[in-house]
Amino acid sequence: MSERKNTTAGQLEMAFEDNKLVSQLYGEFDENIALIEQRLEIQVSPRGNHLLLKGPTGAIEQARQVLEYLYAQLEEGQPVGIGDVDAIIRMIESKDTQLVIPTMEKAGRVRMAQIATRKSTILARTPAQDAYMRAFTQNDLTFGVGPAGTGKTYLAVAYAASLLERGDINRIILSRPAVEAGERLGFLPGDLKDKVDPYLRPLYDALHDMMYPENVERSLESGIIEVAPLAFMRGRTLANALVILDEAQNTTSMQMKMFLTRMGENSKMIITGDPSQVDLPPGQKSGLVEALDLLAGIEGVNISRFTYQDVVRHPLVARIVRAYDGA
């Protein structure tokens, strides 16, 4: 663990015991330190395993919390990359986070929410992601609503993969309204999977990040992982499954009601979408928008909302989203 001492107002000296971990903490060419300096607007001077922090008192305290959290993560054998640094800074800056940083030296500290599969471990990178991931375990129906790039679908697929690997569910069912084809897919070549693949590509990409390719292919062939256009859900009862409906803003009212009532025993549903990107014909109300109004406050239902501040792709994406939203 680190040692620290105040020198003068606006300064803090920190020392870390393990030189090997320190090099990982600083990052390649000190890139982690540089990001902390840039984001918190302070000066960080590394000298071996010592760091001297200079700047506004509040910012220095935030930097201390970031560095201590990351060092503790390294002590536990978890790698630290530039994305982790960004994530912790976001958490520290938010008043809504469930992460308790000042008690890092005490047992039982609250950590960022995480989802572990055999292939990878996904950590929350924003307070909204943290709340969204915690909601998965606490609710049977979770809505993830907000702009592209916030991890809504990616995290839903990660959670589904983790449940499947643990044996908590028997199937993963992925669905998406094929609005561009008017839900009339018969004219496209191939079997059902071939017809809907173009619309479900983001879900496949996430699956391959969470599971080894041979496991994904084997599960698809056996039906353990099933892909189906929304129109093919009618009349089914989906039990012992994690069901994901992506791009739900493009469902009609009747489609959304039909989908929601497919939930069977020991099943969970995660519905993702962006109400600002509706592709339905003019004058037709989005089933997602209606469901958010009708189901708010119902026990067992969680609605997690994301904004441009939760975009975790290229930093420019957040600025683009903000510009289009007029924020």
Secondary structure, DSSP 8 states (H G I E B T S, - for coil): --EEEE-STTEEEEE-S-HHHHHHHH-GGGHHHHHHHHHHT-EEEEETTEEEEES-HHHHHHHHHHHHHHHHHHHTT----HHHHHHHHHHHH-SS-----TTTTSTT-----EEE-SS-EEE--SHHHHHHHHHHHH-SEEEEES-TTSSHHHHHHHHHHHHHHHTS-SEEEEEE--GGGTT--TTSSSSHHHHHHHHHHHHHHHHHHHS-HHHHHHHHHHTSEEEEEGGGGTT--B-SEEEEE-SGGG--HHHHHHHHTTB-TT-EEEEEE-GGG--S-TT---HHHHHHHHHTT-TTEEEEE--GGG--S-HHHHHHHHHHHT-
